[in-house]
Amino acid sequence: MLERVFHWLSGYVEFQVEGDGARVFTVAAKRGLGLWGFRRVRGKARARMKPRDYKKFRYACRRCQATSRITQKRGAPFQLGRLWKRKGLLLGAVCGIGLYVFLSGFLWGVEVTGTERTTPRQVFQAAEKRGVFVGAPKARLRPKSAGQGILSDLPELSWVSVNTDGCFAQVAVKEGEPVPHVEEAGELSNIVADREGQVVEIEAYQGRPEVELGETVVAGQLLISGLYQEKPDPYGPQPEKLFQRAGPARGRVIAETYREFTVQAGSWESRRVEEGRQSALWAEVFGLRIPLGLWSRPPEGARVWREVSRASLLGVELPLALEREETVLLREERRSLTEEEQREAALRKLRESQKASLPKGSSIKEEKLEFGFADGMCILNAKCRCLEDIARLQIISVE
């Protein structure tokens, strides 16, 4: 085996002798020429020898009135010689190896695992700030410090580990348990009415209701008491000691309330209309955006959106992408509104005002709208009967 490796590294020629092959090989051996690999092919003798000895072997052939012809040239020197003649192939191989070494120095993919309540996008954004993103140089990557940085940026995580496998990185996270709300020990509170209304529903989770269904209450009136004493049955046996409670009050009280809203809408409307479009192409290579053509910064106020098409191989996204940027140029335009359009604009403002003023979960049971026009303005007055939660927590401080 070692002999075959040595012959391949030094190179050898295989030749064919036409004539008295045995006599030729005997003369060559007496002259000290090394021969091996003797065999016959179609009645003609063949053998192998080093290239530098072949000229001497041809002298032995002439002496024995025989001829020889090289059939094969094998070994590393001949392989390198053929490659050297094909300089383009050799250059391509060198460039390919160099490109492979260069591309191996970047991250080709980042994966996030272990998220439940936290979105992967949040983890990707925090990882990008710490140098973990597609196209990041591996030489600058510090997995331990990157994991600590992500953990500090996302306090809802309890553990982060950045692991690398070749040209890919994995950000493994573990979320901490949400901290339960702990009420302060000894907290005393009541629930009072935030505004006046007629009670239609009471849900007391803690404490005792102090109002009845259908009762009309005023702002500040006690609805659910957290401090109360047991009321004994006047017709039953009287207890020796009445039960007393002092703690927090929790619950909700739905009431029918009355509200008035007043909004105004002008007779002119400013809107932005399209006056032209621009498009540009970008190539993204390892996080570097390269414009494909002339590019100018979009003017202020323009609407811009981007469409990114990423290259993938065997289901793995590559750090190569083509981005199309579309810019819509806008200009301000003023136009007068008709009375009907002013009514619609005032109604939209009314809904926005109602949404901002009413508590979450409220509804409007009945409303009366009154439109009026003065000095080019549309004035809308709304009288509403609403169903809303009027409960407001009132902390009782004990000194």
Contacts in CASP RR format, 6 or more apart in sequence:
PFRMAT RR
TARGET T0000
AUTHOR 0000-0000-0000
METHOD contacts of the structure
MODEL  1
MLERVFHWLSGYVEFQVEGDGARVFTVAAKRGLGLWGFRRVRGKARARMK
PRDYKKFRYACRRCQATSRITQKRGAPFQLGRLWKRKGLLLGAVCGIGLY
VFLSGFLWGVEVTGTERTTPRQVFQAAEKRGVFVGAPKARLRPKSAGQGI
LSDLPELSWVSVNTDGCFAQVAVKEGEPVPHVEEAGELSNIVADREGQVV
EIEAYQGRPEVELGETVVAGQLLISGLYQEKPDPYGPQPEKLFQRAGPAR
GRVIAETYREFTVQAGSWESRRVEEGRQSALWAEVFGLRIPLGLWSRPPE
GARVWREVSRASLLGVELPLALEREETVLLREERRSLTEEEQREAALRKL
RESQKASLPKGSSIKEEKLEFGFADGMCILNAKCRCLEDIARLQIISVE
7 36 0 8 1.000
7 48 0 8 1.000
7 75 0 8 1.000
8 74 0 8 1.000
8 75 0 8 1.000
8 76 0 8 1.000
9 75 0 8 1.000
9 76 0 8 1.000
10 50 0 8 1.000
10 75 0 8 1.000
10 76 0 8 1.000
10 77 0 8 1.000
11 50 0 8 1.000
11 51 0 8 1.000
11 74 0 8 1.000
11 75 0 8 1.000
11 76 0 8 1.000
11 77 0 8 1.000
11 78 0 8 1.000
12 48 0 8 1.000
12 49 0 8 1.000
12 50 0 8 1.000
12 51 0 8 1.000
12 74 0 8 1.000
12 75 0 8 1.000
13 48 0 8 1.000
13 49 0 8 1.000
13 50 0 8 1.000
13 51 0 8 1.000
13 54 0 8 1.000
13 70 0 8 1.000
13 72 0 8 1.000
13 73 0 8 1.000
13 74 0 8 1.000
14 46 0 8 1.000
14 47 0 8 1.000
14 48 0 8 1.000
14 70 0 8 1.000
14 71 0 8 1.000
14 72 0 8 1.000
14 73 0 8 1.000
14 74 0 8 1.000
15 46 0 8 1.000
15 47 0 8 1.000
15 48 0 8 1.000
15 49 0 8 1.000
15 54 0 8 1.000
15 57 0 8 1.000
15 68 0 8 1.000
15 69 0 8 1.000
15 70 0 8 1.000
15 71 0 8 1.000
16 41 0 8 1.000
16 44 0 8 1.000
16 45 0 8 1.000
16 46 0 8 1.000
16 68 0 8 1.000
16 69 0 8 1.000
16 71 0 8 1.000
17 24 0 8 1.000
17 25 0 8 1.000
17 44 0 8 1.000
17 45 0 8 1.000
17 46 0 8 1.000
17 47 0 8 1.000
17 61 0 8 1.000
17 66 0 8 1.000
17 67 0 8 1.000
17 68 0 8 1.000
18 44 0 8 1.000
18 66 0 8 1.000
18 67 0 8 1.000
18 68 0 8 1.000
18 69 0 8 1.000
19 64 0 8 1.000
19 65 0 8 1.000
19 66 0 8 1.000
19 67 0 8 1.000
20 64 0 8 1.000
20 65 0 8 1.000
20 66 0 8 1.000
21 45 0 8 1.000
21 64 0 8 1.000
21 66 0 8 1.000
22 45 0 8 1.000
23 64 0 8 1.000
23 66 0 8 1.000
24 45 0 8 1.000
24 60 0 8 1.000
24 61 0 8 1.000
24 64 0 8 1.000
24 66 0 8 1.000
24 68 0 8 1.000
25 35 0 8 1.000
25 38 0 8 1.000
25 45 0 8 1.000
25 47 0 8 1.000
27 60 0 8 1.000
27 63 0 8 1.000
27 64 0 8 1.000
28 34 0 8 1.000
28 35 0 8 1.000
28 56 0 8 1.000
28 57 0 8 1.000
28 60 0 8 1.000
29 35 0 8 1.000
31 56 0 8 1.000
31 60 0 8 1.000
33 49 0 8 1.000
33 53 0 8 1.000
33 56 0 8 1.000
33 57 0 8 1.000
33 60 0 8 1.000
34 49 0 8 1.000
34 50 0 8 1.000
34 53 0 8 1.000
35 47 0 8 1.000
35 48 0 8 1.000
35 49 0 8 1.000
36 47 0 8 1.000
36 48 0 8 1.000
36 49 0 8 1.000
37 46 0 8 1.000
37 47 0 8 1.000
37 48 0 8 1.000
38 45 0 8 1.000
38 46 0 8 1.000
38 47 0 8 1.000
39 45 0 8 1.000
39 46 0 8 1.000
39 47 0 8 1.000
40 46 0 8 1.000
46 71 0 8 1.000
49 57 0 8 1.000
51 73 0 8 1.000
51 77 0 8 1.000
54 70 0 8 1.000
57 68 0 8 1.000
58 68 0 8 1.000
61 67 0 8 1.000
61 68 0 8 1.000
83 89 0 8 1.000
83 90 0 8 1.000
84 90 0 8 1.000
103 167 0 8 1.000
104 138 0 8 1.000
104 166 0 8 1.000
104 167 0 8 1.000
105 137 0 8 1.000
105 138 0 8 1.000
105 139 0 8 1.000
105 167 0 8 1.000
106 135 0 8 1.000
106 136 0 8 1.000
106 137 0 8 1.000
106 138 0 8 1.000
106 167 0 8 1.000
106 286 0 8 1.000
106 319 0 8 1.000
107 132 0 8 1.000
107 133 0 8 1.000
107 134 0 8 1.000
107 135 0 8 1.000
107 136 0 8 1.000
107 138 0 8 1.000
107 141 0 8 1.000
107 164 0 8 1.000
107 167 0 8 1.000
107 168 0 8 1.000
107 169 0 8 1.000
107 319 0 8 1.000
108 134 0 8 1.000
108 135 0 8 1.000
108 167 0 8 1.000
108 168 0 8 1.000
108 316 0 8 1.000
108 318 0 8 1.000
108 319 0 8 1.000
109 134 0 8 1.000
109 167 0 8 1.000
109 168 0 8 1.000
109 169 0 8 1.000
109 316 0 8 1.000
109 317 0 8 1.000
109 319 0 8 1.000
110 124 0 8 1.000
110 127 0 8 1.000
110 132 0 8 1.000
110 133 0 8 1.000
110 134 0 8 1.000
110 168 0 8 1.000
110 169 0 8 1.000
110 170 0 8 1.000
110 171 0 8 1.000
111 168 0 8 1.000
111 169 0 8 1.000
111 170 0 8 1.000
111 171 0 8 1.000
112 120 0 8 1.000
112 123 0 8 1.000
112 124 0 8 1.000
112 127 0 8 1.000
112 170 0 8 1.000
112 171 0 8 1.000
112 173 0 8 1.000
113 170 0 8 1.000
113 171 0 8 1.000
113 172 0 8 1.000
113 173 0 8 1.000
114 172 0 8 1.000
114 173 0 8 1.000
114 174 0 8 1.000
114 175 0 8 1.000
115 123 0 8 1.000
115 173 0 8 1.000
115 175 0 8 1.000
116 175 0 8 1.000
117 156 0 8 1.000
117 175 0 8 1.000
117 178 0 8 1.000
118 154 0 8 1.000
118 156 0 8 1.000
118 157 0 8 1.000
118 173 0 8 1.000
118 175 0 8 1.000
122 154 0 8 1.000
123 150 0 8 1.000
123 154 0 8 1.000
123 171 0 8 1.000
123 173 0 8 1.000
124 133 0 8 1.000
126 149 0 8 1.000
126 150 0 8 1.000
126 153 0 8 1.000
126 154 0 8 1.000
127 133 0 8 1.000
127 146 0 8 1.000
127 150 0 8 1.000
127 162 0 8 1.000
127 171 0 8 1.000
129 153 0 8 1.000
130 145 0 8 1.000
130 146 0 8 1.000
130 147 0 8 1.000
130 149 0 8 1.000
130 150 0 8 1.000
131 140 0 8 1.000
131 141 0 8 1.000
131 146 0 8 1.000
132 141 0 8 1.000
132 146 0 8 1.000
132 150 0 8 1.000
132 162 0 8 1.000
132 169 0 8 1.000
132 171 0 8 1.000
133 287 0 8 1.000
134 286 0 8 1.000
134 287 0 8 1.000
134 317 0 8 1.000
134 319 0 8 1.000
135 286 0 8 1.000
135 287 0 8 1.000
135 319 0 8 1.000
138 164 0 8 1.000
138 167 0 8 1.000
141 164 0 8 1.000
141 169 0 8 1.000
143 161 0 8 1.000
143 162 0 8 1.000
143 163 0 8 1.000
143 164 0 8 1.000
143 169 0 8 1.000
144 162 0 8 1.000
146 162 0 8 1.000
147 160 0 8 1.000
147 161 0 8 1.000
147 162 0 8 1.000
147 171 0 8 1.000
148 160 0 8 1.000
149 160 0 8 1.000
150 157 0 8 1.000
150 160 0 8 1.000
150 162 0 8 1.000
150 171 0 8 1.000
150 173 0 8 1.000
151 157 0 8 1.000
151 159 0 8 1.000
151 160 0 8 1.000
154 160 0 8 1.000
154 173 0 8 1.000
156 175 0 8 1.000
156 176 0 8 1.000
157 173 0 8 1.000
157 174 0 8 1.000
157 175 0 8 1.000
157 176 0 8 1.000
158 174 0 8 1.000
158 175 0 8 1.000
158 176 0 8 1.000
159 173 0 8 1.000
159 174 0 8 1.000
160 171 0 8 1.000
160 172 0 8 1.000
160 173 0 8 1.000
160 174 0 8 1.000
161 171 0 8 1.000
161 172 0 8 1.000
161 173 0 8 1.000
162 169 0 8 1.000
162 170 0 8 1.000
162 171 0 8 1.000
162 172 0 8 1.000
163 169 0 8 1.000
163 170 0 8 1.000
163 172 0 8 1.000
164 170 0 8 1.000
183 248 0 8 1.000
186 247 0 8 1.000
187 247 0 8 1.000
187 248 0 8 1.000
187 395 0 8 1.000
188 226 0 8 1.000
188 227 0 8 1.000
188 246 0 8 1.000
188 247 0 8 1.000
188 248 0 8 1.000
188 395 0 8 1.000
188 396 0 8 1.000
188 397 0 8 1.000
188 398 0 8 1.000
189 226 0 8 1.000
189 247 0 8 1.000
189 248 0 8 1.000
189 249 0 8 1.000
189 393 0 8 1.000
189 394 0 8 1.000
189 395 0 8 1.000
189 396 0 8 1.000
190 222 0 8 1.000
190 223 0 8 1.000
190 224 0 8 1.000
190 225 0 8 1.000
190 226 0 8 1.000
190 227 0 8 1.000
190 249 0 8 1.000
190 393 0 8 1.000
190 394 0 8 1.000
190 396 0 8 1.000
191 222 0 8 1.000
191 223 0 8 1.000
191 224 0 8 1.000
191 249 0 8 1.000
191 250 0 8 1.000
191 251 0 8 1.000
191 253 0 8 1.000
191 391 0 8 1.000
191 392 0 8 1.000
191 393 0 8 1.000
191 394 0 8 1.000
192 220 0 8 1.000
192 221 0 8 1.000
192 222 0 8 1.000
192 223 0 8 1.000
192 391 0 8 1.000
192 392 0 8 1.000
192 394 0 8 1.000
193 217 0 8 1.000
193 218 0 8 1.000
193 219 0 8 1.000
193 220 0 8 1.000
193 221 0 8 1.000
193 223 0 8 1.000
193 253 0 8 1.000
193 255 0 8 1.000
193 390 0 8 1.000
193 391 0 8 1.000
193 392 0 8 1.000
194 219 0 8 1.000
194 220 0 8 1.000
194 390 0 8 1.000
194 391 0 8 1.000
194 392 0 8 1.000
195 219 0 8 1.000
195 257 0 8 1.000
195 390 0 8 1.000
196 216 0 8 1.000
196 217 0 8 1.000
196 218 0 8 1.000
196 219 0 8 1.000
196 257 0 8 1.000
196 258 0 8 1.000
197 216 0 8 1.000
197 217 0 8 1.000
197 218 0 8 1.000
197 255 0 8 1.000
197 256 0 8 1.000
197 257 0 8 1.000
197 258 0 8 1.000
197 390 0 8 1.000
198 214 0 8 1.000
198 215 0 8 1.000
198 216 0 8 1.000
198 217 0 8 1.000
198 255 0 8 1.000
198 256 0 8 1.000
199 211 0 8 1.000
199 212 0 8 1.000
199 213 0 8 1.000
199 214 0 8 1.000
199 215 0 8 1.000
199 216 0 8 1.000
199 217 0 8 1.000
199 223 0 8 1.000
199 253 0 8 1.000
199 254 0 8 1.000
199 255 0 8 1.000
200 213 0 8 1.000
200 214 0 8 1.000
200 254 0 8 1.000
200 255 0 8 1.000
200 256 0 8 1.000
200 387 0 8 1.000
201 213 0 8 1.000
201 252 0 8 1.000
201 253 0 8 1.000
201 254 0 8 1.000
202 209 0 8 1.000
202 211 0 8 1.000
202 213 0 8 1.000
202 223 0 8 1.000
202 224 0 8 1.000
202 252 0 8 1.000
202 253 0 8 1.000
202 254 0 8 1.000
203 251 0 8 1.000
203 252 0 8 1.000
203 253 0 8 1.000
204 224 0 8 1.000
204 249 0 8 1.000
204 250 0 8 1.000
204 251 0 8 1.000
205 250 0 8 1.000
205 251 0 8 1.000
206 226 0 8 1.000
206 247 0 8 1.000
206 248 0 8 1.000
206 249 0 8 1.000
206 250 0 8 1.000
206 251 0 8 1.000
207 224 0 8 1.000
207 225 0 8 1.000
207 226 0 8 1.000
207 228 0 8 1.000
207 245 0 8 1.000
207 247 0 8 1.000
207 249 0 8 1.000
207 250 0 8 1.000
208 224 0 8 1.000
208 225 0 8 1.000
208 226 0 8 1.000
208 228 0 8 1.000
208 245 0 8 1.000
209 223 0 8 1.000
209 224 0 8 1.000
210 222 0 8 1.000
210 223 0 8 1.000
210 224 0 8 1.000
210 225 0 8 1.000
211 217 0 8 1.000
211 221 0 8 1.000
211 222 0 8 1.000
211 223 0 8 1.000
211 253 0 8 1.000
217 223 0 8 1.000
217 255 0 8 1.000
217 390 0 8 1.000
220 392 0 8 1.000
223 253 0 8 1.000
223 390 0 8 1.000
223 391 0 8 1.000
224 249 0 8 1.000
224 250 0 8 1.000
224 251 0 8 1.000
224 253 0 8 1.000
224 391 0 8 1.000
225 249 0 8 1.000
226 245 0 8 1.000
226 246 0 8 1.000
226 247 0 8 1.000
226 248 0 8 1.000
226 249 0 8 1.000
227 245 0 8 1.000
227 246 0 8 1.000
227 247 0 8 1.000
227 396 0 8 1.000
228 244 0 8 1.000
228 245 0 8 1.000
229 242 0 8 1.000
229 243 0 8 1.000
229 244 0 8 1.000
229 245 0 8 1.000
230 239 0 8 1.000
230 242 0 8 1.000
230 243 0 8 1.000
230 244 0 8 1.000
232 238 0 8 1.000
232 239 0 8 1.000
232 242 0 8 1.000
249 393 0 8 1.000
251 391 0 8 1.000
252 389 0 8 1.000
252 391 0 8 1.000
253 389 0 8 1.000
253 390 0 8 1.000
253 391 0 8 1.000
254 387 0 8 1.000
254 388 0 8 1.000
254 389 0 8 1.000
254 390 0 8 1.000
255 387 0 8 1.000
255 388 0 8 1.000
255 389 0 8 1.000
255 390 0 8 1.000
256 365 0 8 1.000
256 385 0 8 1.000
256 386 0 8 1.000
256 387 0 8 1.000
257 385 0 8 1.000
257 386 0 8 1.000
257 387 0 8 1.000
257 388 0 8 1.000
257 390 0 8 1.000
258 383 0 8 1.000
258 384 0 8 1.000
258 385 0 8 1.000
258 386 0 8 1.000
259 357 0 8 1.000
259 358 0 8 1.000
259 383 0 8 1.000
259 384 0 8 1.000
259 386 0 8 1.000
260 381 0 8 1.000
260 382 0 8 1.000
260 383 0 8 1.000
260 384 0 8 1.000
261 350 0 8 1.000
261 353 0 8 1.000
261 354 0 8 1.000
261 357 0 8 1.000
261 380 0 8 1.000
261 381 0 8 1.000
261 382 0 8 1.000
261 384 0 8 1.000
262 379 0 8 1.000
262 380 0 8 1.000
262 381 0 8 1.000
262 382 0 8 1.000
263 346 0 8 1.000
263 349 0 8 1.000
263 350 0 8 1.000
263 353 0 8 1.000
263 379 0 8 1.000
263 380 0 8 1.000
264 346 0 8 1.000
264 349 0 8 1.000
264 377 0 8 1.000
264 378 0 8 1.000
264 379 0 8 1.000
264 380 0 8 1.000
265 337 0 8 1.000
265 342 0 8 1.000
265 343 0 8 1.000
265 345 0 8 1.000
265 346 0 8 1.000
265 349 0 8 1.000
265 377 0 8 1.000
265 378 0 8 1.000
265 380 0 8 1.000
266 337 0 8 1.000
266 342 0 8 1.000
266 345 0 8 1.000
266 376 0 8 1.000
266 377 0 8 1.000
266 378 0 8 1.000
267 336 0 8 1.000
267 337 0 8 1.000
267 342 0 8 1.000
267 376 0 8 1.000
267 377 0 8 1.000
267 378 0 8 1.000
268 334 0 8 1.000
268 335 0 8 1.000
268 336 0 8 1.000
268 337 0 8 1.000
269 334 0 8 1.000
269 335 0 8 1.000
269 336 0 8 1.000
269 337 0 8 1.000
269 341 0 8 1.000
269 345 0 8 1.000
270 332 0 8 1.000
270 333 0 8 1.000
270 334 0 8 1.000
271 332 0 8 1.000
271 333 0 8 1.000
271 335 0 8 1.000
272 330 0 8 1.000
272 331 0 8 1.000
272 332 0 8 1.000
272 333 0 8 1.000
273 330 0 8 1.000
273 331 0 8 1.000
273 333 0 8 1.000
274 328 0 8 1.000
274 329 0 8 1.000
274 330 0 8 1.000
275 329 0 8 1.000
275 330 0 8 1.000
275 331 0 8 1.000
276 328 0 8 1.000
276 329 0 8 1.000
277 326 0 8 1.000
277 327 0 8 1.000
277 328 0 8 1.000
277 329 0 8 1.000
278 298 0 8 1.000
278 326 0 8 1.000
278 327 0 8 1.000
278 329 0 8 1.000
279 324 0 8 1.000
279 325 0 8 1.000
279 326 0 8 1.000
279 327 0 8 1.000
280 291 0 8 1.000
280 292 0 8 1.000
280 293 0 8 1.000
280 295 0 8 1.000
280 324 0 8 1.000
280 325 0 8 1.000
280 327 0 8 1.000
281 291 0 8 1.000
281 292 0 8 1.000
281 293 0 8 1.000
281 322 0 8 1.000
281 323 0 8 1.000
281 324 0 8 1.000
281 325 0 8 1.000
282 289 0 8 1.000
282 290 0 8 1.000
282 291 0 8 1.000
282 292 0 8 1.000
282 322 0 8 1.000
282 323 0 8 1.000
282 324 0 8 1.000
282 325 0 8 1.000
283 289 0 8 1.000
283 290 0 8 1.000
283 292 0 8 1.000
283 320 0 8 1.000
283 321 0 8 1.000
283 322 0 8 1.000
283 323 0 8 1.000
284 290 0 8 1.000
284 308 0 8 1.000
284 319 0 8 1.000
284 320 0 8 1.000
284 321 0 8 1.000
284 322 0 8 1.000
284 323 0 8 1.000
285 319 0 8 1.000
285 320 0 8 1.000
286 319 0 8 1.000
287 319 0 8 1.000
289 323 0 8 1.000
298 304 0 8 1.000
298 327 0 8 1.000
299 329 0 8 1.000
301 330 0 8 1.000
302 327 0 8 1.000
302 328 0 8 1.000
302 329 0 8 1.000
302 330 0 8 1.000
303 327 0 8 1.000
303 328 0 8 1.000
303 330 0 8 1.000
304 325 0 8 1.000
304 326 0 8 1.000
304 327 0 8 1.000
304 328 0 8 1.000
305 325 0 8 1.000
305 326 0 8 1.000
306 323 0 8 1.000
306 324 0 8 1.000
306 325 0 8 1.000
306 326 0 8 1.000
307 323 0 8 1.000
307 324 0 8 1.000
307 326 0 8 1.000
308 321 0 8 1.000
308 322 0 8 1.000
308 323 0 8 1.000
308 324 0 8 1.000
309 321 0 8 1.000
309 322 0 8 1.000
309 323 0 8 1.000
309 324 0 8 1.000
310 317 0 8 1.000
310 318 0 8 1.000
310 320 0 8 1.000
310 321 0 8 1.000
311 317 0 8 1.000
311 318 0 8 1.000
311 320 0 8 1.000
311 321 0 8 1.000
312 318 0 8 1.000
337 345 0 8 1.000
339 373 0 8 1.000
339 378 0 8 1.000
342 373 0 8 1.000
342 378 0 8 1.000
343 371 0 8 1.000
343 378 0 8 1.000
343 380 0 8 1.000
345 378 0 8 1.000
346 371 0 8 1.000
346 378 0 8 1.000
346 379 0 8 1.000
346 380 0 8 1.000
347 369 0 8 1.000
347 380 0 8 1.000
349 380 0 8 1.000
350 369 0 8 1.000
350 380 0 8 1.000
350 382 0 8 1.000
354 364 0 8 1.000
354 382 0 8 1.000
354 384 0 8 1.000
358 364 0 8 1.000
358 386 0 8 1.000
358 388 0 8 1.000
359 388 0 8 1.000
359 389 0 8 1.000
361 388 0 8 1.000
361 389 0 8 1.000
362 386 0 8 1.000
362 387 0 8 1.000
362 388 0 8 1.000
362 389 0 8 1.000
363 386 0 8 1.000
363 387 0 8 1.000
363 388 0 8 1.000
364 384 0 8 1.000
364 385 0 8 1.000
364 386 0 8 1.000
364 387 0 8 1.000
365 384 0 8 1.000
365 385 0 8 1.000
365 386 0 8 1.000
365 387 0 8 1.000
366 384 0 8 1.000
366 385 0 8 1.000
367 382 0 8 1.000
367 383 0 8 1.000
367 384 0 8 1.000
367 385 0 8 1.000
368 382 0 8 1.000
368 383 0 8 1.000
368 384 0 8 1.000
369 380 0 8 1.000
369 381 0 8 1.000
369 382 0 8 1.000
370 380 0 8 1.000
370 381 0 8 1.000
370 382 0 8 1.000
370 383 0 8 1.000
371 378 0 8 1.000
371 379 0 8 1.000
371 380 0 8 1.000
372 378 0 8 1.000
372 379 0 8 1.000
372 380 0 8 1.000
373 379 0 8 1.000
END
